[in-house]
């Protein structure tokens, strides 16, 4: 009875939080803002993000700091849901932490590679200090690949970096490191799913598998289009398959002669058909769009806390990405009609 009550609380809480998401009208208003300060002011006055923006001075807030605060809101909401669940919450919380570690290492690597390592200190998630298995403060002081390795000493992540030293010209092998980091995260999630059964297992395979499989579709497409990679090279750069695509379709994608064939195959699968026609304008984020529409479905209809927690994480991350895309577009002076196509929305915004 207690477990049933807790499950109901999680389901109700998650759906209530989803009900407080940004509306198409909110997104339209944000697109109409002319500066990062105006965006911060709107979020502070009209949305649930006010919980992390209440003390900021929107007239002088820096874009990077605004992003840090918005990410903090997403983490706080997810952590609040996980605290209700003494079963699925632990696994999902651990999954989130492992993914956060991978995200932070990749971000730090990219900044070092771009010669902007000092930016990491100002954008690292302070709320994660002491909660993840790496020393973020040491990472924030790293300005070179070797210094980052030193900051990760004593962890399995150091061993991953050791396996991928910079190329002879000094270029960091970020893509290879990223592949191995996220492959480890995916393996952990598959381990969690293997411990489930029945309808719960089927839903977890669908909601998480869509994300992993669609991410591999994106990788196949990119490797074919930008690197003219062979099927063997493609297979070596893929994450573990999530189970949402059949082996036959996977093989056809890898062996496809042209990148466009990969997309044609994708849009004829159940996960591809979930994406509305008007949301198919970009090929680089198929994994995000496919996982969003699958997660939104389960957030509405699943009765399992683990599925609900995972689904909420997906849809909240997409909303955050929408805001960040708007911030970047406004910062660079792009007109709303150029920003709007990259947004992922549950309902049409209306207008052109």
C-alpha positions as CSV (number, residue, x, y, z in Angstrom):
1,X,0.0,0.0,0.0
2,X,2.8,2.4,0.9
3,X,4.6,1.6,-2.4
4,X,1.3,2.2,-4.3
5,X,0.8,5.5,-2.6
6,X,4.4,6.7,-3.3
7,X,4.0,5.7,-7.0
8,X,0.8,7.8,-7.2
9,X,2.6,10.7,-5.6
10,X,5.4,10.5,-8.1
11,X,3.0,10.3,-11.1
12,X,0.9,13.2,-9.8
13,X,3.9,15.3,-9.0
14,X,5.6,14.7,-12.4
15,X,2.5,15.5,-14.3
16,X,1.9,18.6,-12.3
17,X,5.4,19.8,-13.0
18,X,5.0,19.0,-16.7
19,X,1.8,21.0,-16.6
20,X,3.9,24.0,-15.6
21,X,6.0,23.7,-18.7
22,X,6.5,26.6,-21.1
23,X,3.5,27.1,-23.4
24,X,3.7,28.0,-27.1
25,X,2.7,31.6,-26.0
26,X,5.8,31.6,-23.6
27,X,8.1,30.5,-26.4
28,X,6.6,33.1,-28.8
29,X,7.2,35.8,-26.1
30,X,10.8,34.7,-25.6
31,X,11.4,34.8,-29.4
32,X,10.2,38.4,-29.3
33,X,12.8,39.4,-26.7
34,X,15.6,41.6,-27.9
35,X,18.3,40.8,-25.3
36,X,19.4,38.1,-22.8
37,X,18.2,40.4,-20.1
38,X,14.7,40.6,-21.5
39,X,14.6,36.8,-21.7
40,X,15.7,36.5,-18.1
41,X,13.1,39.1,-17.1
42,X,10.3,37.2,-18.8
43,X,11.3,33.8,-17.3
44,X,11.6,35.4,-13.9
45,X,8.1,37.1,-14.0
46,X,6.0,34.6,-16.0
47,X,7.4,31.0,-15.6
48,X,8.4,28.4,-13.0
49,X,12.0,29.4,-13.6
50,X,11.4,32.2,-11.2
51,X,12.5,29.8,-8.4
52,X,16.1,30.2,-9.5
53,X,15.9,33.7,-10.9
54,X,14.3,35.5,-8.1
55,X,17.5,37.2,-6.8
56,X,19.2,38.0,-10.2
57,X,19.5,41.4,-11.8
58,X,18.1,40.6,-15.2
59,X,19.5,43.9,-16.6
60,X,23.1,42.8,-16.1
61,X,22.9,39.0,-16.1
62,X,25.5,37.2,-18.3
63,X,24.4,34.6,-20.8
64,X,26.6,31.9,-19.2
65,X,25.3,32.5,-15.7
66,X,21.7,32.5,-16.9
67,X,22.3,29.1,-18.5
68,X,23.8,27.8,-15.2
69,X,20.8,28.9,-13.2
70,X,18.3,27.3,-15.7
71,X,20.2,24.0,-15.6
72,X,20.1,24.2,-11.8
73,X,16.3,24.4,-12.0
74,X,16.1,21.3,-14.1
75,X,18.4,19.4,-11.7
76,X,16.4,20.5,-8.6
77,X,13.1,19.5,-10.1
78,X,14.4,16.0,-11.1
79,X,16.1,15.5,-7.7
80,X,12.8,16.4,-6.0
81,X,11.0,13.7,-8.0
82,X,13.7,11.1,-7.2
83,X,13.4,11.7,-3.5
84,X,9.9,10.4,-3.6
85,X,10.9,7.1,-5.0
86,X,12.9,4.7,-2.9
87,X,13.2,2.1,-5.7
88,X,13.4,3.5,-9.2
89,X,14.6,6.8,-8.0
90,X,17.9,5.5,-6.9
91,X,18.7,4.0,-10.3
92,X,17.5,7.0,-12.2
93,X,19.4,9.3,-9.9
94,X,22.6,7.3,-10.4
95,X,22.0,7.3,-14.1
96,X,21.6,11.1,-14.1
97,X,24.9,11.5,-12.1
98,X,26.8,9.3,-14.5
99,X,25.5,11.2,-17.4
100,X,26.3,14.5,-15.7
101,X,29.9,13.3,-15.2
102,X,30.2,12.4,-18.9
103,X,28.7,15.8,-19.9
104,X,31.1,17.7,-17.7
105,X,34.2,15.9,-19.0
106,X,33.1,16.4,-22.6
107,X,32.4,20.1,-22.0
108,X,35.7,20.6,-20.4
109,X,37.5,18.9,-23.3
110,X,35.8,21.0,-25.8
111,X,36.7,24.2,-24.0
112,X,40.3,23.2,-23.7
113,X,40.3,22.3,-27.4
114,X,38.9,25.7,-28.3
115,X,41.4,27.5,-26.1
116,X,38.7,28.7,-23.8
117,X,39.4,26.5,-20.7
118,X,38.8,29.4,-18.3
119,X,35.1,29.4,-19.2
120,X,34.5,26.1,-17.5
121,X,35.0,27.6,-14.0
122,X,32.1,30.0,-14.6
123,X,29.7,27.4,-16.0
124,X,30.3,24.3,-14.0
125,X,27.3,23.1,-11.9
126,X,28.1,24.1,-8.4
127,X,25.2,22.1,-7.1
128,X,27.0,19.0,-8.3
129,X,30.1,19.6,-6.2
130,X,30.7,16.7,-3.9
131,X,27.9,14.7,-5.5
132,X,29.7,13.3,-8.5
133,X,32.7,11.0,-8.7
134,X,35.0,13.6,-10.1
135,X,36.6,16.7,-8.7
136,X,35.0,19.6,-10.6
137,X,37.2,22.2,-9.0
138,X,40.3,20.5,-10.2
139,X,38.8,20.2,-13.6
140,X,38.1,23.9,-13.7
141,X,41.8,24.6,-13.3
142,X,42.8,22.4,-16.2
143,X,44.1,24.3,-19.2
144,X,45.6,21.4,-21.1
145,X,44.7,17.8,-21.9
146,X,47.4,16.5,-19.5
147,X,46.1,18.7,-16.7
148,X,42.6,17.4,-17.2
149,X,44.0,13.9,-17.0
150,X,45.7,14.8,-13.8
151,X,42.4,16.2,-12.4
152,X,40.8,12.8,-13.2
153,X,43.5,10.7,-11.6
154,X,42.2,7.8,-9.6
155,X,39.1,7.4,-11.7
156,X,38.1,5.2,-14.6
157,X,37.7,8.4,-16.6
158,X,41.5,9.0,-16.4
159,X,42.0,5.6,-18.1
160,X,39.6,6.5,-20.9
161,X,41.6,9.7,-21.6
162,X,44.9,7.7,-21.4
163,X,43.6,5.5,-24.3
164,X,43.0,8.5,-26.5
165,X,46.0,10.9,-26.5
166,X,45.9,13.9,-28.8
167,X,46.8,13.4,-32.4
168,X,50.3,14.3,-33.7
169,X,49.1,17.8,-34.6
170,X,47.8,18.3,-31.1
171,X,44.1,17.9,-32.0
172,X,42.1,16.4,-29.1
173,X,40.3,13.2,-29.9
174,X,37.1,14.4,-28.4
175,X,34.7,12.4,-30.5
176,X,36.4,9.1,-29.6
177,X,36.5,10.0,-25.9
178,X,32.8,11.1,-26.0
179,X,31.8,7.8,-27.6
180,X,33.4,5.8,-24.8
181,X,32.0,8.0,-22.0
182,X,28.5,7.8,-23.3
183,X,28.8,4.1,-24.1
184,X,29.5,3.5,-20.4
185,X,26.4,5.6,-19.4
186,X,24.3,3.6,-21.9
187,X,25.6,0.3,-20.5
188,X,24.6,1.3,-17.0
189,X,21.1,2.2,-18.1
190,X,20.8,-1.2,-19.9
191,X,21.9,-2.9,-16.7
192,X,19.1,-1.0,-14.8
193,X,16.5,-2.1,-17.5
194,X,17.7,-5.7,-17.4
195,X,16.7,-5.8,-13.7
196,X,13.0,-5.0,-14.7
197,X,10.4,-7.2,-16.3
198,X,7.0,-7.2,-18.0
199,X,5.3,-4.0,-19.1
200,X,7.8,-1.9,-17.0
201,X,10.7,-3.4,-19.0
202,X,8.9,-2.9,-22.3
203,X,8.2,0.8,-21.6
204,X,11.8,1.4,-20.3
205,X,13.2,-0.2,-23.5
206,X,11.0,2.0,-25.6
207,X,11.5,5.3,-23.9
208,X,15.3,4.8,-23.3
209,X,15.9,2.8,-26.4
210,X,14.4,5.4,-28.7
211,X,16.9,7.9,-27.3
212,X,19.9,5.6,-27.8
213,X,18.8,4.2,-31.2
214,X,17.9,7.7,-32.6
215,X,21.3,9.0,-31.3
216,X,22.9,6.2,-33.3
217,X,20.8,7.2,-36.4
218,X,22.2,10.7,-36.1
219,X,25.8,9.3,-35.8
220,X,25.3,7.1,-38.9
221,X,24.0,10.1,-40.8
222,X,26.9,12.4,-39.8
223,X,29.6,9.8,-40.3
224,X,28.3,9.1,-43.8
225,X,27.7,12.8,-44.8
226,X,30.8,14.4,-43.3
227,X,33.4,11.7,-43.1
228,X,32.3,9.2,-45.8
229,X,32.9,6.5,-43.2
230,X,32.8,2.8,-44.1
231,X,30.2,0.5,-42.5
232,X,33.0,-0.9,-40.3
233,X,34.1,2.5,-39.1
234,X,30.4,3.4,-38.4
235,X,29.8,0.3,-36.3
236,X,32.9,1.1,-34.2
237,X,31.5,4.5,-33.3
238,X,28.0,3.6,-32.2
239,X,26.5,3.3,-28.8
240,X,24.9,0.1,-27.6
241,X,21.6,-0.3,-29.4
242,X,18.6,0.4,-27.3
243,X,16.1,-2.1,-28.7
244,X,13.7,0.4,-30.4
245,X,15.0,-0.4,-33.9
246,X,15.1,-3.9,-35.5
247,X,18.4,-5.4,-36.4
248,X,17.3,-5.4,-40.0
249,X,16.7,-1.7,-40.1
250,X,19.9,-1.0,-38.3
251,X,21.9,-3.0,-40.8
252,X,20.2,-1.2,-43.7
253,X,21.1,2.2,-42.2
254,X,24.8,1.2,-41.7
255,X,25.1,-0.2,-45.2
256,X,23.1,2.7,-46.9
257,X,24.9,4.2,-49.9
258,X,23.8,7.8,-49.2
259,X,23.1,9.8,-46.0
260,X,19.6,10.6,-47.3
261,X,18.7,6.9,-47.3
262,X,19.4,6.7,-43.6
263,X,16.8,9.4,-43.0
264,X,14.3,7.7,-45.3
265,X,14.7,4.5,-43.3
266,X,14.4,6.3,-40.0
267,X,11.1,8.2,-40.9
268,X,9.5,4.8,-41.8
269,X,10.1,3.4,-38.3
270,X,7.6,3.9,-35.4
271,X,10.0,6.3,-33.6
272,X,10.5,8.3,-36.8
273,X,6.7,8.5,-37.5
274,X,6.2,10.0,-34.0
275,X,7.9,13.2,-35.1
276,X,5.4,15.6,-36.6
277,X,6.1,16.6,-40.2
278,X,6.7,20.2,-39.3
279,X,9.4,19.1,-36.7
280,X,11.5,17.3,-39.2
281,X,13.4,20.3,-40.5
282,X,16.8,19.4,-39.0
283,X,18.7,16.1,-39.2
284,X,21.3,16.8,-36.5
285,X,18.9,16.4,-33.6
286,X,16.7,13.5,-34.6
287,X,17.7,11.7,-31.3
288,X,16.3,14.6,-29.3
289,X,13.1,15.0,-31.2
290,X,12.3,11.3,-31.3
291,X,13.0,10.8,-27.6
292,X,11.0,13.9,-26.7
293,X,7.8,12.6,-28.4
294,X,8.2,9.1,-26.9
295,X,8.9,10.5,-23.4
296,X,5.9,12.9,-23.6
297,X,3.7,9.9,-24.4
298,X,4.9,7.9,-21.4
299,X,4.8,10.9,-19.1
300,X,1.1,11.2,-19.8
301,X,0.2,7.5,-19.7
302,X,2.7,5.3,-17.8
303,X,1.9,4.0,-14.4
304,X,5.5,3.2,-13.5
305,X,7.6,5.7,-11.5
306,X,10.9,4.7,-13.2
307,X,9.4,5.4,-16.6
308,X,7.9,8.6,-15.4
309,X,11.2,9.8,-13.9
310,X,13.1,9.0,-17.1
311,X,10.5,10.6,-19.3
312,X,10.3,13.8,-17.2
313,X,14.1,14.1,-17.5
314,X,13.8,13.9,-21.3
315,X,11.1,16.5,-21.7
316,X,12.6,18.9,-19.2
317,X,15.9,18.7,-20.9
318,X,14.3,19.6,-24.2
319,X,12.5,22.6,-22.8
320,X,15.9,23.8,-21.4
321,X,17.5,23.3,-24.8
322,X,14.7,25.4,-26.4
323,X,15.4,28.3,-24.0
324,X,19.2,28.0,-24.6
325,X,18.6,28.0,-28.4
326,X,16.5,31.2,-28.1
327,X,19.1,32.8,-25.9
328,X,21.9,32.0,-28.4
329,X,19.7,33.2,-31.3
330,X,18.8,36.5,-29.6
331,X,22.4,37.0,-28.6
332,X,23.6,36.8,-32.2
333,X,20.8,38.9,-33.5
334,X,18.9,36.2,-35.4
335,X,15.3,37.0,-36.3
336,X,12.6,34.9,-34.7
337,X,11.7,33.0,-37.9
338,X,15.3,31.7,-38.0
339,X,15.3,30.5,-34.4
340,X,11.8,29.0,-34.4
341,X,12.6,25.9,-36.6
342,X,15.2,24.6,-34.2
343,X,12.7,24.5,-31.3
344,X,11.0,21.3,-30.3
345,X,7.5,21.8,-29.3
346,X,4.6,19.6,-28.0
347,X,2.0,21.9,-29.6
348,X,2.2,24.2,-32.6
349,X,3.2,27.7,-31.8
350,X,1.1,29.2,-34.5
351,X,2.1,31.9,-36.9
352,X,4.5,31.6,-39.7
